[in-house]
Amino acid sequence: MAFTKKNEEAVSPVIGVILMVAITVILAAVIAAFVFGMAGNIQKTKVVAATVSKISSTQINVVYQGGQDASSFSYANIVTTPVATTFTNATVTNQTVTVANPAVLGNSVGSITQLYNTASGGYSGRTEVVVTGIFSDGTNQVILDTTV
């Protein structure tokens, strides 16, 4: 009776080596990212809030609510679609709104900016409101993006 030796070795040693190499490469990439500062460019998200309410078909109010990073909040730009024609707040009255001169929200907690659209249709339909906060360190961040 002739016995043949079966090869019991399968592909598992090859798969094991490939997995070890892959883990080593991933680990090296993560360490290199921290050593060379690639992960240091991530900007910290600021925590401030604003709310918006539609008062009538021609007026929307935006209120600054404050937050954890209120001390570094300078002001906010407000853009609506359809576009506001004028706005009023504590420092500005009936300022014409343009792309280069957006409506502004103050940095005092509770400050209100009233946006008016007296054009045909006004704010009678859905209105998109985007409030972008400008901070004292030169960064900016969208703090409100909603539809009313």
WOBEL-V922755 format. One record per pair of residues at least 4 apart in sequence whose ideal C-beta (glycine too) atoms are under 6 Angstrom apart, sorted by the first residue. I is the first residue (numbers start at 1). J is the second residue. D is the distance in Angstrom with one decimal. If there is no record, write none. Layout:
BEGIN
I;J;D  I;J;D
END
This chain:
BEGIN
11;15;5.8  32;36;5.8  33;38;4.3  33;39;5.1  34;39;5.6  46;69;4.3  46;135;6.0  46;141;5.3  47;67;4.6  47;68;3.9  47;69;5.2  48;67;3.8  48;69;5.5  48;70;5.9  48;73;5.2  48;133;5.7  48;143;5.5  49;65;4.2  49;67;5.2  50;62;5.8  50;64;5.3  50;131;4.7  50;143;5.4  50;144;4.5  51;63;5.1  51;65;6.0  52;62;5.0  52;129;4.8  52;148;5.6  53;61;5.3  54;60;5.4  54;148;4.5  55;59;4.2  55;61;5.7  57;122;4.7  57;123;5.6  57;124;4.4  58;116;5.8  58;117;5.8  58;118;5.7  58;122;4.2  59;116;5.6  60;115;4.6  60;123;5.9  61;112;5.6  61;114;5.4  62;78;5.6  62;105;5.6  62;113;4.9  63;112;5.1  64;105;5.4  64;111;4.9  66;70;4.3  66;109;3.7  72;135;4.8  72;136;4.7  73;107;5.1  73;133;5.9  73;135;6.0  74;107;5.8  74;134;4.9  74;136;5.4  75;104;5.5  75;107;5.5  75;134;5.5  76;105;4.0  76;131;5.0  76;133;4.7  77;102;4.3  77;132;4.9  78;103;4.1  78;105;5.8  78;131;5.3  79;102;5.6  79;130;4.9  80;84;5.0  80;127;5.7  80;129;5.3  81;128;4.3  82;117;5.9  84;97;4.7  84;103;5.7  84;115;4.0  84;117;5.3  85;116;6.0  85;117;5.4  85;118;5.5  85;119;5.9  86;94;5.0  86;96;6.0  86;116;4.9  87;95;5.8  87;97;5.9  87;103;4.0  87;113;5.6  87;115;4.9  88;93;5.2  88;114;4.7  89;106;5.9  89;113;4.2  90;106;5.8  97;103;5.3  103;113;5.8  103;115;5.7  105;113;4.8  106;111;3.7  117;122;4.6  117;123;5.2  123;127;4.8  126;147;5.2  127;148;5.4  128;147;5.1  129;146;5.7  130;145;5.0  131;143;5.3  131;144;4.0  132;140;5.5  132;142;5.4  133;141;5.4  133;143;4.4  134;140;5.0  135;139;5.0
END
